[in-house]
Amino acid sequence: MAEQDEPRRLRDDAETRHFIEQSLNALFAPEDDALRAALEAVRAHDMPAIQISPVQGRLLQVLAHACGARKILEIGALAGYSGIWLARALPPSGRLISLEVSEKHAQAARDSLARAGLTDRAEVRVGPAAELLPALAGEAPFDLVFIDADKPGYPTYLDWALRLTRVGSLIVADNCIRGGRPLRGESDDPTIAAIGAYDRRAASDPRLLSVAFPLDDDGMDGFAISVVIAPDAANVSGPSA
Ligand SMILES: C[S@@+](CC[C@H](N)C(=O)[O-])C[C@H]1O[C@@H](n2cnc3c(N)ncnc32)[C@H](O)[C@@H]1O
């Protein structure tokens, strides 16, 4: 290929990736008014637009249905966009508990879940997740845990996810690829170091069977997905109620 063609090829590749992402979102994960309103709340409240993508929302729903989820724990609510996808995968008697450190974000998430008609099964609790998680022992086991809050907290959240789940539960964490930086080894950046530690544990912990793959941000980031295959020694949970 001639050298001058390289920039055009890169631009064409980026356009193709963008086309594929948009088309898959439209085909598999079309948004309704409630989801669009949650995105609008992000803008209206001047929050960072760091919610999951539509296809990631649909993937969470596929996973929730596949494991027959009745109880879901989310760490990091923002304005409730992922919460809507998750709560919609629950049966009417199901329960989503979402932990959120910011009172402003938590209120926006509650409003989004109310607009979506999901207040019967979804609840947002305010506080630092590390302080709220120990109090959830009585409500475990959760069938699916979605981790999407402060990245330095990820290794701690994985410890708690193991304690609060059962064999067969799923643990999903967003932003586990981050442009490949966590995969390059040790890092002085606490975010990258924590994600790297999370990935290595998810990959090697004998209680977990895991995979991570690029899914958004033009293939630069994505989920790590783990199924719990052996109980945690400190597991607080019996069979799902
Ligand atoms: C990436 S956003 C969550 C996006 C959301 N899951 C979605 O896709 O719609 C991260 C959220 O985690 C919250 N957060 C940050 N640190 C936290 C902590 N220590 N405990 C609980 N929530 C935290 C932030 O306030 C923010 O709302």
The ligand as a Gaussian input file, in Angstrom:
#p B3LYP/6-31G(d) Opt

LIG

0 1
 C      -18.980000       5.294000      35.271000
 S      -20.156000       6.036000      36.314000
 C      -21.440000       4.838000      36.390000
 C      -22.176000       4.727000      35.099000
 C      -23.429000       3.888000      35.192000
 N      -23.120000       2.543000      35.661000
 C      -24.092000       3.806000      33.827000
 O      -23.538000       3.095000      32.974000
 O      -25.127000       4.454000      33.617000
 C      -19.398000       5.887000      37.895000
 C      -20.285000       6.302000      39.054000
 O      -19.671000       5.796000      40.249000
 C      -19.817000       6.750000      41.252000
 N      -18.780000       6.498000      42.269000
 C      -17.490000       6.921000      42.264000
 N      -16.853000       6.501000      43.358000
 C      -17.749000       5.789000      44.068000
 C      -17.691000       5.100000      45.309000
 N      -16.566000       5.076000      46.045000
 N      -18.800000       4.473000      45.753000
 C      -19.952000       4.490000      45.017000
 N      -20.054000       5.143000      43.842000
 C      -18.977000       5.776000      43.366000
 C      -19.674000       8.083000      40.553000
 O      -20.245000       9.129000      41.325000
 C      -20.404000       7.811000      39.238000
 O      -21.761000       8.184000      39.331000

